[in-house]
Each structure stands twice: as structure tokens, then as C-alpha cells.
Amino acid sequence: MRKDFSLAVDMAKRVGSQNVLGGVGLDTYDGASKDDRCKDLDSRVVYRYLGGNEDWLKDASEDALKDIV
């Protein structure tokens, strides 16, 4: 996951792209790839690394669910 992101950031630099989020994104992927909860998993675990509630559907109120179902 980190390797792909790193290649994209590097290519953006090579072509002169103004990439304002690349470094922050790469740091986030780097941190996630070193976290035991996320290590060796795909990019979806960044949400977990950032503290997202992966059980949001279970924890959602019935009123909130009406709007998405």
C-alpha cells in the first residue's frame, strides 16, 4: 500500500505536479503500514488507523439509517 502511494507521489514530482496532499497522504500510509492493527493489509485500513468506527452501521441510530436505506 505504501509502495503504490510512494510511486504516485514520486511521479507527480517528476512531472512537476503541484501535489499539496501527497506528503501528508504518504505519511498516513507509512504510519498505517507500521501499525500492528493495519500491517500487511490493503488501503482500506487507513480508516481504522485514523480512528474511524468500522462498525458504524451497527452503531448508527435508526433515524440515521432511514436516510441511507
Residue frames as qw, qx, qy, qz and C-alpha x, y, z in Angstrom:
[[0.000, 0.886, 0.463, 0.000, 0.00, 0.00, 0.00],
 [0.278, -0.826, 0.106, 0.478, 2.76, 2.45, 0.90],
 [0.480, -0.147, 0.588, 0.634, 4.79, 1.49, -2.15],
 [0.283, 0.600, 0.633, 0.398, 1.99, 2.37, -4.60],
 [0.105, -0.957, -0.251, 0.102, 1.32, 5.69, -2.91],
 [0.453, -0.638, 0.297, 0.547, 5.03, 6.48, -2.86],
 [0.459, 0.136, 0.628, 0.614, 5.33, 5.77, -6.59],
 [0.142, 0.807, 0.518, 0.246, 2.40, 8.08, -7.30],
 [0.265, -0.922, -0.033, 0.280, 3.90, 10.91, -5.23],
 [0.513, -0.386, 0.466, 0.609, 7.27, 10.43, -6.89],
 [0.390, 0.401, 0.634, 0.533, 5.75, 10.51, -10.38],
 [0.001, 0.931, 0.364, 0.030, 3.80, 13.66, -9.54],
 [0.373, -0.783, 0.194, 0.458, 7.07, 15.33, -8.52],
 [0.534, -0.081, 0.591, 0.600, 8.78, 14.18, -11.72],
 [0.263, 0.566, 0.596, 0.506, 6.16, 15.76, -13.94],
 [0.125, 0.160, -0.106, 0.973, 6.03, 18.96, -11.91],
 [0.387, -0.601, -0.598, -0.363, 2.57, 18.47, -10.50],
 [0.178, -0.443, 0.395, -0.785, 1.54, 20.66, -7.58],
 [0.654, -0.255, -0.707, -0.080, 0.72, 17.96, -5.08],
 [0.222, -0.587, 0.316, -0.712, -0.42, 19.52, -1.81],
 [0.813, -0.356, 0.205, -0.413, -1.71, 16.33, -0.14],
 [0.820, 0.320, -0.473, 0.038, 0.86, 13.81, -1.36],
 [0.260, 0.414, -0.688, 0.536, 3.25, 14.14, 1.58],
 [0.500, -0.237, 0.462, -0.694, 0.51, 14.00, 4.19],
 [0.913, 0.102, -0.095, -0.384, -1.09, 11.02, 2.49],
 [0.699, 0.368, -0.583, 0.189, 2.22, 9.22, 2.22],
 [0.031, -0.382, 0.673, -0.632, 2.94, 9.85, 5.92],
 [0.723, -0.117, 0.273, -0.624, -0.50, 8.44, 6.77],
 [0.920, 0.219, -0.282, -0.161, 0.04, 5.30, 4.68],
 [0.435, 0.453, -0.670, 0.396, 3.51, 4.94, 6.20],
 [0.321, -0.320, 0.590, -0.668, 2.08, 5.09, 9.72],
 [0.864, 0.020, 0.099, -0.494, -0.68, 2.62, 8.87],
 [0.816, 0.344, -0.464, -0.011, 1.78, 0.17, 7.34],
 [0.296, 0.369, -0.717, 0.513, 3.73, 0.11, 10.62],
 [0.540, -0.274, 0.361, -0.709, 0.69, -0.18, 12.90],
 [0.146, -0.095, 0.982, -0.073, 0.07, -3.75, 14.10],
 [0.499, 0.431, 0.586, -0.470, -3.68, -3.35, 13.50],
 [0.552, 0.736, 0.001, -0.392, -3.08, -2.46, 9.86],
 [0.175, -0.577, 0.723, 0.337, 0.18, -4.09, 8.85],
 [0.148, -0.088, 0.915, 0.365, 0.10, -6.12, 5.62],
 [0.337, 0.595, 0.702, -0.199, -3.50, -5.13, 4.82],
 [0.352, 0.498, 0.447, 0.654, -4.82, -3.05, 1.93],
 [0.114, 0.272, -0.044, 0.954, -5.56, 0.66, 1.88],
 [0.478, -0.599, -0.452, -0.457, -8.99, 0.29, 3.48],
 [0.668, -0.447, -0.462, 0.376, -7.29, 0.04, 6.88],
 [0.243, 0.277, -0.111, 0.923, -6.31, 3.72, 6.74],
 [0.471, -0.573, -0.233, -0.629, -9.80, 4.45, 8.10],
 [0.828, -0.438, -0.331, 0.117, -9.02, 2.15, 11.02],
 [0.621, 0.038, -0.210, 0.754, -5.60, 3.77, 11.51],
 [0.009, 0.400, 0.018, 0.916, -7.20, 7.22, 11.64],
 [0.113, 0.076, 0.704, -0.697, -9.61, 6.05, 14.33],
 [0.511, -0.038, -0.349, -0.784, -12.70, 5.54, 12.21],
 [0.600, -0.046, 0.643, -0.474, -15.55, 3.46, 13.56],
 [0.166, 0.171, -0.858, -0.454, -15.64, 0.39, 11.34],
 [0.036, -0.384, -0.917, 0.100, -18.86, -0.75, 12.99],
 [0.140, 0.092, 0.049, -0.985, -20.63, 2.49, 12.13],
 [0.485, -0.183, -0.578, -0.630, -23.62, 0.70, 10.63],
 [0.530, -0.338, -0.759, 0.168, -24.19, -1.36, 13.77],
 [0.299, -0.340, -0.445, 0.773, -23.79, 1.73, 15.95],
 [0.075, -0.184, -0.280, -0.939, -25.94, 4.04, 13.83],
 [0.353, 0.231, 0.555, -0.717, -29.27, 5.21, 15.13],
 [0.415, 0.457, 0.783, 0.080, -32.45, 4.08, 13.43],
 [0.247, 0.885, 0.182, -0.350, -33.14, 7.67, 12.33],
 [0.054, -0.684, 0.547, 0.480, -29.76, 7.88, 10.60],
 [0.360, -0.022, 0.895, 0.261, -30.31, 4.54, 8.89],
 [0.450, 0.672, 0.546, -0.218, -33.61, 5.70, 7.39],
 [0.209, 0.862, -0.167, -0.431, -31.70, 8.27, 5.37],
 [0.002, 0.560, -0.751, -0.350, -29.31, 5.76, 3.77],
 [0.330, 0.078, 0.940, 0.039, -31.53, 2.75, 3.22]]
